[in-house]
Amino acid sequence: MIARKAGITHAYVFRLFGTKKQLFVEVVRRAFAAMADGLAASAGPASGLEALAAMGLRYDASLKDRTLLLLQLQAFAACGDAEVREAVRETVRERGDALPPGVSPVVRSTTRWWPPRLPSESYKAAVTLASLRMPA
């Protein structure tokens, strides 16, 4: 299906990416990079909590794209695989440096433990994120 939509052969997809896993990792990298770039742009000249609030609104609006939401969920579910987990972390970490003042340290500290390595860590991660009580 991917090859057909791209107008290329199935064999060429494998020549470019090697494996389905490599294709998935590249899709994850690009999707998370696009999301992070959009969040940074939404903050504009704001900083601190004002920037975080603007980014939160942008993220909430972006979740209307069901494909993006499903890709994020699949990426997080696949984070038991070290390569997928590192792709998510690297992309968020790289884009975090471009965020407004007061936001980058939050992103950098989060990427140390997010996404979780094991599904059992998801509960701990959700509780931690909920305890931040981000502004509405």
CORGIMO-V285544 format. One record per residue. PSI is psi in radians with two decimals (999 if undefined). OMEGA is omega in degrees with one decimal (NA if undefined). D_LAST is the distance of its C-alpha to the last C-alpha in Angstrom with 1 decimal. Layout:
BEGIN
psi=PSI omega=OMEGA d_last=D_LAST
psi=PSI omega=OMEGA d_last=D_LAST
END
This chain:
BEGIN
psi=-0.75 omega=179.8 d_last=39.5
psi=-0.82 omega=-179.9 d_last=37.9
psi=-0.78 omega=-178.8 d_last=41.3
psi=-0.81 omega=-179.9 d_last=42.0
psi=-0.55 omega=179.2 d_last=38.8
psi=-0.17 omega=-179.8 d_last=39.4
psi=0.52 omega=179.0 d_last=43.1
psi=2.99 omega=-179.6 d_last=44.5
psi=2.76 omega=176.4 d_last=46.5
psi=-0.72 omega=-179.6 d_last=45.3
psi=-0.64 omega=-179.2 d_last=47.6
psi=-0.60 omega=175.8 d_last=46.1
psi=-0.80 omega=-179.7 d_last=42.6
psi=-0.52 omega=175.9 d_last=44.2
psi=-0.68 omega=-179.7 d_last=46.0
psi=-0.73 omega=-171.7 d_last=42.8
psi=-0.33 omega=177.8 d_last=40.8
psi=-0.97 omega=-177.9 d_last=43.4
psi=2.88 omega=175.4 d_last=41.5
psi=-0.64 omega=-179.7 d_last=38.8
psi=-0.76 omega=179.7 d_last=36.9
psi=-0.68 omega=176.0 d_last=37.2
psi=-0.81 omega=179.1 d_last=36.0
psi=-0.79 omega=-179.8 d_last=32.9
psi=-0.72 omega=179.2 d_last=32.2
psi=-0.70 omega=176.8 d_last=32.5
psi=-0.75 omega=178.1 d_last=30.2
psi=-0.84 omega=179.3 d_last=27.6
psi=-0.85 omega=-177.3 d_last=28.0
psi=-0.71 omega=-179.2 d_last=27.8
psi=-0.76 omega=179.1 d_last=24.8
psi=-0.59 omega=177.0 d_last=22.8
psi=-0.78 omega=178.8 d_last=24.1
psi=-0.72 omega=179.1 d_last=23.2
psi=-0.82 omega=-178.6 d_last=19.6
psi=-0.69 omega=177.9 d_last=19.4
psi=-0.71 omega=177.5 d_last=21.1
psi=-0.68 omega=178.2 d_last=18.7
psi=-0.76 omega=179.7 d_last=15.7
psi=-0.73 omega=179.7 d_last=17.8
psi=-0.63 omega=-177.8 d_last=18.8
psi=-0.48 omega=-179.4 d_last=15.4
psi=-0.45 omega=179.8 d_last=14.7
psi=-2.37 omega=-178.2 d_last=17.9
psi=-0.01 omega=-177.5 d_last=19.1
psi=2.86 omega=176.7 d_last=15.9
psi=2.95 omega=175.8 d_last=15.9
psi=-2.39 omega=-176.6 d_last=14.1
psi=-0.57 omega=177.8 d_last=10.5
psi=-0.74 omega=178.0 d_last=10.5
psi=-0.75 omega=178.9 d_last=12.1
psi=-0.69 omega=179.4 d_last=9.8
psi=-0.77 omega=178.3 d_last=6.8
psi=-0.71 omega=179.1 d_last=9.5
psi=-0.66 omega=177.9 d_last=10.9
psi=-0.72 omega=177.4 d_last=8.0
psi=-0.73 omega=178.7 d_last=8.3
psi=-0.77 omega=-179.7 d_last=12.0
psi=-0.77 omega=179.3 d_last=12.2
psi=-0.77 omega=178.9 d_last=10.7
psi=-0.63 omega=-177.8 d_last=13.3
psi=-0.37 omega=-179.0 d_last=15.9
psi=-0.14 omega=174.8 d_last=15.9
psi=-0.36 omega=175.1 d_last=17.7
psi=1.72 omega=-175.2 d_last=20.7
psi=-0.61 omega=-179.4 d_last=22.1
psi=-0.76 omega=178.1 d_last=24.5
psi=-0.79 omega=179.9 d_last=22.0
psi=-0.81 omega=-179.8 d_last=20.2
psi=-0.65 omega=177.9 d_last=23.6
psi=-0.76 omega=177.8 d_last=24.8
psi=-0.80 omega=-179.7 d_last=21.9
psi=-0.73 omega=178.6 d_last=22.6
psi=-0.70 omega=178.8 d_last=26.3
psi=-0.79 omega=179.5 d_last=26.0
psi=-0.68 omega=178.3 d_last=24.2
psi=-0.54 omega=-178.7 d_last=26.8
psi=0.07 omega=-176.9 d_last=29.5
psi=0.00 omega=169.3 d_last=28.5
psi=-0.37 omega=175.8 d_last=31.3
psi=2.16 omega=-175.4 d_last=33.3
psi=-0.64 omega=-177.7 d_last=33.4
psi=-0.72 omega=177.7 d_last=33.7
psi=-0.81 omega=179.5 d_last=30.7
psi=-0.79 omega=-178.7 d_last=28.6
psi=-0.60 omega=177.4 d_last=29.9
psi=-0.75 omega=177.8 d_last=29.2
psi=-0.85 omega=-178.5 d_last=25.5
psi=-0.83 omega=-178.1 d_last=25.5
psi=-0.80 omega=-177.6 d_last=27.6
psi=-0.80 omega=-179.9 d_last=25.7
psi=-0.72 omega=-179.9 d_last=22.3
psi=-0.80 omega=-180.0 d_last=24.3
psi=-0.78 omega=-177.9 d_last=26.2
psi=-0.40 omega=-179.2 d_last=23.3
psi=-0.49 omega=179.6 d_last=21.3
psi=-0.36 omega=-179.2 d_last=23.9
psi=0.01 omega=-177.4 d_last=23.0
psi=2.83 omega=-179.2 d_last=19.4
psi=2.80 omega=178.3 d_last=18.5
psi=2.43 omega=178.6 d_last=19.7
psi=-0.19 omega=-178.8 d_last=17.8
psi=-0.69 omega=-177.4 d_last=16.3
psi=-0.78 omega=179.6 d_last=19.6
psi=-0.60 omega=178.4 d_last=20.5
psi=-0.79 omega=-179.6 d_last=17.4
psi=-0.79 omega=-179.0 d_last=18.5
psi=-0.71 omega=-179.4 d_last=22.1
psi=-0.56 omega=179.7 d_last=21.7
psi=-0.67 omega=-175.9 d_last=19.8
psi=-0.17 omega=175.1 d_last=22.6
psi=-0.58 omega=-176.9 d_last=25.1
psi=-0.17 omega=-179.7 d_last=24.2
psi=2.42 omega=-3.1 d_last=22.1
psi=2.74 omega=-178.2 d_last=23.1
psi=2.66 omega=179.6 d_last=25.0
psi=-0.59 omega=-176.4 d_last=28.8
psi=2.60 omega=177.9 d_last=29.4
psi=-0.57 omega=-178.9 d_last=27.7
psi=-0.37 omega=177.8 d_last=28.1
psi=-0.22 omega=-178.0 d_last=25.7
psi=-0.69 omega=179.8 d_last=22.9
psi=-0.81 omega=179.2 d_last=22.2
psi=-0.72 omega=-180.0 d_last=22.1
psi=-0.76 omega=179.9 d_last=19.8
psi=-0.74 omega=178.4 d_last=17.3
psi=-0.74 omega=179.3 d_last=17.5
psi=-0.79 omega=179.3 d_last=17.1
psi=-0.71 omega=179.2 d_last=14.0
psi=-0.58 omega=-178.1 d_last=12.5
psi=-0.24 omega=178.1 d_last=13.8
psi=-0.42 omega=179.4 d_last=11.8
psi=1.10 omega=-179.5 d_last=8.7
psi=2.56 omega=-179.1 d_last=6.5
psi=2.55 omega=-179.6 d_last=3.8
psi=999 omega=NA d_last=0.0
END
